């Protein structure tokens, strides 16, 4: 499922970042979320398939601290060899355990489920996984607006850690083993939006931008099986890269360059992008409010 949704804690706006999810719950629609990733270099020296993907996600708050979401990696098409197919549906229940507006600090947890067999069938050229995967998640976010040094106050960090547990040890499509996987990522952000509102005035062209550097990594931790000549089975894979986000009143646009961290992750630089609509700002008293409770407070000085 695409990482999407922005969160406001005190004076801080945490944007919907592309590699990991933000640490809050929201009423938003990410449509579309695009990704291009070049194929990995296999252990035998051959190149894997280049992949293009269009995904989506809808997020809904139940209470101000509890939210659900539904989405999918959507439609994927590959080259070398050509293949195409739909990804499985994913759902998530997320809860904000703690937030401190004064210190722009937030901690949340979630459980997501990728429902096996809800995408393309086994007869498709690119079938979806036939098994279900359950993933507990932990999120954290911290803005540094409480520091005394002005040039440090626009900085913020976010992080996410996941532990993915397939409900079947064997993938019946190719009889390979389904590993449990630890996924972890982080972002370092410098908010010109925050700087313009609370530190010093910025030129108009820049004052709604949040540049960042982010990365995400995945490590198989068990049930990995033997090494295969044409597959990376035990290696940690991941991407890092610069990104930038434009925060409008009702939407956000983000783009990122994906730099693979090794040959198992990709052969050259890829790209990601997202268009995210803020339903909690578009319709704050109807579609964009929690099912139970008052509309969420929004940052007032942006």
C-alpha positions, 0 to 999 in steps of 0.5 A, a space after each residue: 500500500 502506498 505510504 500517504 497521509 499528512 499529520 499535524 502535531 502542534 505547529 508541525 505538519 508532517 507531510 505524507 512521505 513516499 517511503 514510509 507512512 506519517 505517524 498520525 491518523 487522517 481523512 485523506 485520499 492518495 490517488 494516484 501514487 506512482 512508482 518506477 523501479 529498475 530491475 535488480 541485478 541478479 546473482 548470476 549477472 542477469 537483469 531483473 524486470 523494470 517495474 511501474 506501478 499506480 496505487 491508491 489509498 483512502 484513510 478515514 478517522 474513527 476517533 481523533 486518535 483511531 483510523 482505518 485505511 484501505 488501499 492497494 499497490 494497484 496496477 503494476 506493469 513490467 518490462 523484460 519480460 513484459 507482465 502486468 497485474 493488480 495487487 492485493 487489497 490492503 487494510 490497516 487499523 492505526 492508533 495514536 498512543 501519544 502526542 505532545 503538541 508543545 514538543 511536536 512529538 507523536 507515537 502511533 502503532 498499527 496492524 495492516 493486512 494484505 488480503 491474499 488472492 484479492 488481486 490478479 489471479 494465478 493465471 495472470 502474467 503478474 499474479 498477486 500473492 495468493 497468501 495473506 500477510 499480517 504486519 504490526 507497525 510502529 511510527 514516530 515523529 518529532 519536530 524540533 520547533 521547541 529548540 532555541 536555535 532558529 535555524 534548527 527549528 524547521 527540522 523534523 524526523 519521522 520513522 517507521 518499523 514493520 514486521 511482516 508475517 505471511 500466513 503461509 510458509 510456502 508460496 503456492 505459485 512457485 513453491 518458494 518459501 515466504 520469509 518473515 521480513 523486517 522493514 524499517 525506514 526514516 525521513 529527515 525533513 527541513 520544512 520551509 513551510 514551518 520556517 516561513 510561519 515561525 522563524 523568518 519569512 521565505 520567498 513565496 515560491 519556497 514557502 510551502 515546500 518541505 525538502 527531505 531525505 528518506 530511505 527504507 530497507 527490508 531484511 528477511 529474518 526467517 524462513 528464507 530458504 536456500 540461496 538461488 542462482 537467479 534470486 536474492 534471498 537473504 540480502 537486505 534491500 532498500 532505497 534512499 534519496 532526496 524528496 520534496 513535498 508541496 503542501 497546498 491548502 487542500 492537497 499535497 504533491 510529492 516526488 522522490 528519486 529512488 537510489 538503490 542501496 545495492 544490486 539486489 535493490 535495483 540497477 539504477 535510479 528510480 522515481 516515486 510520486 504522489 498526489 494526496 487530497 486532504 479530505 479533513 480540509 476539503 470537507 472538515 465537518 462532513 466527510 473529513 471529520 472523525 465518525 465519533 468526535 469533533 473535527 481535528 484541530 488544524 494548524 492555524 498559521 499556514 
